[in-house]
Amino acid sequence: MDLCDQESEEAAVVDAMGTSAKTPRGTRPRNRRALIVAAAADLFYERGYEGVNIAELADAVGVGRSALYRHFPNKQDLLGNVILERIQPLADQLHRHHYAPLATIVADLSRYALSHRRDGVLWHREARHMTPGHRKAFQTQVDAIVQAITRSLQPARSDLSSRACELLAWATLAVFLSASFHRKELPGEEFSSLLADTALRVAEVPPFELDPATRPDRSRLRPLSRKEALITTATALFAERGYGSVSIDDIGKTVGITGPSVYNHVASKNELLETAIRRGGAHLMLGLDAALTDSATPSEALHKLGRSYIDFASAHYHLVTLLISDSQHLTPSALEEAVATQRDYLSEWTHLLSQATPRIQGTPASIRVQSAITIVNTTARVAHLRQSPGYRTAISAVLNQILP
């Protein structure tokens, strides 16, 4: 609901998570570029693109800023290279397995997920900060990955349309990306098997209809309250550009007032973010309360809770982005509140799953729940899927399949 120029053979050790140790200043390892990319991935993951500056990136590798600039002209270019270079191996691997059976594709995705645990966060949270050129290249790679998964599904799912198979492909990919959004640990083989089993359950969802046509998201009516208009506008702008890239002037202009006039309605830009995220958390907890109130069994409550979250994410996909991506900009007290709300919300999902299915307890239950949440978060932010008639019913069926 989550970084002098003498030649030397000394290099930082890059581990399976893509993290790196700092290289002593004054040395020039032969793989300096790779070390910079690994260190940047760590920092971008831990603190977000907007929370890291060039000096910190250079220091993480033990070089001066001028040395870093020899490889990357600016932080945005570095981010693009971080994300593209980390997605490329998966795209290449799936391309080599052209028309491979689903089991082979799932095995590839399992290996990638456990050796690139941080990539899901980088994809979901930081890709919006890439240059247009890098974003286009990234989207091309993601599309190729989804197409490879779709091809692997189609032979066994002749009962589904191509759009429906694509939806299952996105859901399958989301299962493996979900490992990036928690720090739960299991022995490697057990973790891999759990993700693979969840992905294969997605592939076995009962037949459903997903109209290839799309209905554009409805245009909102503007509220009478100027403050409400500012909150709605700020939520969309923060989600699309990132909190740090949006100014008060940007928000005011979109609403139709001057930037300074915004302060007649709110005390600060941060107040807009805090209000949006607090409302998002309240919406989630109201959905939880309704599911618990209206259900006779844990299984029924879990399915209603899933549908509630699907409805929320579909209608408020910009707010979902904020909950994933911009909480780190909150004040310490507001961040503590937001984290506690999301933690409690996910704990209720896990508790219901454990009650409904006693064989799934503890960490495996938490991992299965995070897969479900990431499926919704991922597919709701793909416009042509979200806008397809039947989307909410289809995703509800997927969640019921993996959260029995």
N, C-alpha and C positions, 0 to 999 in steps of 0.2 A: 504498500500500500503501500529507495534507497532510495589525475595527475602529472699557464704558458704553453706552447704548442710542440713540445718534444714528442717524438714517436715513442710508444710504449706498447708492449703486448699485454699489459695488465688491463683487464676488462671487468666490468660488473657482471655478476651472475644473474641471469634472467631465469626466473623460476617458472613453473607450469602455469602460474596465474598471470604471467606477463609482468611481474614486479621486478624491480632492479635495485641493486645496491649502488651506493654512490661511488663514483670513480675518484680517486685522489686527484685534487687540483694540481695542475702542472704536468699532467700526462695526456697523451692523445691515443686512446685505444683505437684499434683499427675499425671496430664496429661502433664508433661513436654515434652515428646516425641512429642505429638500432637502439642504442642505450637511451638516447633522447626520446625516441618514440615510446619505449617501455616506461620511462620515468613519467612522461607526460600522461600516458594512459592511467597510471596510478593516481596522479594528482587530479586529473579531470574526473576520475571515478570518485575519489574521496571527497573532493571539495567543489566539484562543478567547474565548468569552463570559466564562468564569470568570477569564481573565487580564487583564480590562480593568475599570477602575472609572470611575465617573461623572466624576471630576475629569479623568482622561485623555481621556475623550470630549469634555468641554467644551473642554479645552485644544487638542485637535486641530482644533477649529473656531474657536478664538480667542474663546470666550465664557466667561462665568462659569457656575457650576453653576445659579444661579437662572434664567438665560436658557434653559438647556437644559430645566430643569423646566417652563418655560412651555409647551413643546411636548410633552414626554413626562414622565409622573409618576415614572417609575423606569427603571432599566436594562432590566428584563424587558419593559416595554411598548415601549421603543425597539427591542429585538431583534425583537419580534413585528412591528412596523411595517417594519423593515428587510427581513425575509424576505417578508412579504406584499406589500409594494410592489414588490419585485423579481420576484416570480413573476407578479403580476397582468398585466403586458404580454403575457407568453407565453400565459397562459390566455385573455386577450381576443383575441389574434391567432388562436389555434386555433379559438376559438368563431366568429369571423367566417368561417373557412374550414370551416364545418360540412359534413361529408360530402365534403370535398375529397379528391382523389387523394393517394396516399402521397407522390408526388414533391413536391407542394406543401407538405405537412406537414413533410417532411424539410428543405425549403428554409427554412421558418420556424424550425425547430429549429437549423439550421446558423447562421443569422444570430444567433439568441439566444445560442447557445453561445459564439460568438467575441466578442460584445459584453458578455457576462455571465460571464466565465471563472471568477469566484469563487463563483458561486451554488451549484454542486454541493456544495462544502465546507460552505457555510452550511446547505443543506438537510439534508445527511447528518449533520453534526456538531453543529449548534447548535439545530435545531428542537426537540430534547428539552427545552430550557430555556424554551420559550415558555409563556405562560399557557395553561390549558386552552381558553379561548375562542379565542386565537390559533392554537393547535394544530388546533382543529376547523376554523377557517377555512382554514388552510393545507392540511389534508387534503382539504377540499372542492375547493380549487384543483388540487391534485395529481391527484385523482380525475378532474376535468374534463379535464385534459391527457391522462391515460392513456386516457380514454374517446374523446377526439378521435383519438388515434393508433390505437386499436382500430378505430374506424369506418373509418378510411382503409385499414386492412389487410384487413378482412373481405371486400370484393368480390373480391379476387384470391386469397383464402385460404378458399374455401368448403370446402376439405378439412380445415379445422381447426375445433375446437369454439370457442365463445366464450371459455372459460377459456384455451385455448391461444393465441388471438389476444391476449388480455389479457397473457399472459406475454410475447409478442413485443413488445407495446406498451411494457411496462416495460423490456425489454431495449433497445429502440430509444431510449427516453428516457435510459437509462443511458449509451449511447454518447456522447450530447452532454454529459451531466453529467461524463463522464470528463475533459473538457478542464480541469476545475477542479482536478484532483488531480495535475497535473504542470506544469512550467514549460517544457516543450518548445515550440519555436516553428517555424513554417513560414510562408511567405508566405500571406496571408489566403485567397486563392483555392485554393491547394494544401491548406491546412488544412481549409477548408470541404469541399472535394471528398473528402478522405480520410475525414472523419467521415460525410459523406453516403453514400459507397460502403460503409462499414462498416455503416451503418444499413440500407441496402438489402440487404446480404448477410444481415442478421438476418431480414429479411422473406421471404427465399427459402429458409429452412431447410427441409429435407425434412419431410414430414408426421410428426407425433408425437401421442401420446395424453397428455392431461392430465385426469385424473379431476376432475370438479367437486366431488366430495366432499373433505372434509379429514380428516386424522388429527391430532389434537392432538399437540404435541411431548411426547415421553415424559417423565414425571417421573423425575428422577434419584434413584437410591438414595443415601442419605447415607453418605459414607465413615466408617470408624471413626475415622480421624485427625481431631482437632478442627481442626488447622491446614488440612487439605485442605478441610474444610467451610467454613472462613473464607475461603479463597481462592475457592472456587466461588461462595459467597454474595456476596462483595465484587465479583467480576467482573460478576455480574448487576446488582447495585445501581449500580455505577459506570456501566455501559452505559445503564441506564434513566434515571438521574437526573443523571449527571455526577459526576466524582470530587469536586469541591469541595462538592457538595450532599449528600454522604453522610458521616455521622460514624461514629466507632468505635462509639458507642452503637447506631446503626442496624444496623451489621454484627453486633454481639454479640447484639442482640435477635432478629434473624432466625435466628441459629444456636441461640439459646436460652440464652445466657449474658449476664452483665452486661458493659457496655462495658469497664471496667477489666480484666476477666478475659481480654479479647482479648490483652492484652500478655503473658500467660503463654505465648502461642504465637507471636506475631510482635512485632517491635520497634516497628513503626509501621504506620499506614495505607498509607504509601507502599510499604512492603515488599510488601504484598498486591498493589498495582498492578504493581510491578516484577516480581514472581514470575509473575503472570498473563501479562504481555506477553512476558516471556522465554520462557515455555512456548509461547505462541502462535508466536513466531519459530522455536523448536525444532521444533514440529509442521510448520511450513511446510518447513523444510529437510529433515526426514525424508521428507516427501512428495516433495520434489525428488530426493533420493537414490534412493528407490524407483523413481521414473519413469526415471531415468537407468540404473539397474541392470537394469531389466526390459525395456528397449527396444532394438530393433535399429537404428532409424533416428531422426533428429531429429523427424520428423513423429509417429511413434508415441510418443516421449517427451513431446512437447508435448501430445498428446491425453491421455495418462495423467496428466500434471501438471495439466491442466485439471480432470480428474475428481477428482484428489486435492484440489484447492482447493475444488471444489464440495462434496465430502464434509465438508471441514473447516468451511467457512462455514455449511453447513446444520446441522451438529451443534453448532457453537460460534459462533452468530450474535452472542451477547453479546461474545465475545472479539473478533470482527471489529470491532464497534463500538469497543471499547477501542483496537485497533490504529489505527483511523481517527481517533479523537476524543480520546484521553486521554494520548497519549504525551508531550505537552508538560508533564505534571505529574511526569515522571520526573526523577531527579537527572541532572546533566549526563553523567556516565559511563554511566548506564543508558540515557539517551536516545541517546547516540552509538552504543551497542551495538545498540539497537533499529533505528535508522535504517540502520546498516550492514547488518544482517540483511535488512531489507526491500529495500534497494537491491540487494543481491546476489541476492536471490530474483527480483526483477523482471528483473535483467540476464540471468539464466539463461533466463527465458521469452523475452526478446528475442533472445538468441543462438540458441536453438532455432528460433524463427520464421525468423530470417535464414538459418539452415542449411537449413530445410525449404523455404523459398520465397525463393530468391536475389534475386528482383525486389523484395522488401521488405527494406530495410536501414535502418540508422541511425535517425533520428528517426521516420520513418513506421512502422517496426517497433515502436518504443517506444510510440507513440501507439496503435497497434492493440492491443498487449498491455494497455495501461491501460484501453482500452475493454472488453476481455474481463474484466479484474479487476473493474471497476466494475459490469459486468452481474451478476456473481456477488454482489458485495457488496450491490447494490441489491435484487435479487430475493430473496436469502436472508433479508432483513430485512422482507419483506412476508409476514406470517404465513400468509395463506390460500394463497399460492403455495408457500411452503416446505412447507406441510403437505399439499399435493396429491399424491396418489400419481402417480408418474411425473415429479415435478419434477426430480430430479437427472439423469435420462436426458434430459429435454427441454433443460435448460440445457447439458448436455454436447454435445448436437447443435448448439446455437446457437454454442458456442465453437468446435467443429470447423468450422463454416461460416465463421467470420471469421478463424480461424487455421488455414488449410489445410496 
